[in-house]
Amino acid sequence: MPIIEFTLADGSPYIEINQLLKATGVCDSGGAGKMLVADGHVSVGGVVETRKTAKIRGGQIVTCGDVRIVVRAFDAAGNDA
């Protein structure tokens, strides 16, 4: 299972799930991300997510197909967050 580590932008407490899928290259657009969510192909923390623009925060793990995305909070000091 491929694992992608994604760090939130400085000052952003979250990213919408459809935009996360786009930003990590899992899909080509936010609209395609919404379709993946609507079709039940995306889970957060092992639970299927049905909200197309759910807010994903640091520490959460998003799974889509065989891809796992580990979301980390931005850390200006460069420490693991």
DASULKA-V480716 format. One record per helix or strand of 3 or more residues. SS is the DSSP state (A for helix, B for strand). FROM is the first residue (numbers start at 0). TO is the last residue. If there is no record, write none. Layout:
SS/FROM/TO  SS/FROM/TO
This chain:
B/1/6  B/13/15  A/16/22  A/29/37  B/41/43  B/54/56  B/60/63  B/66/71
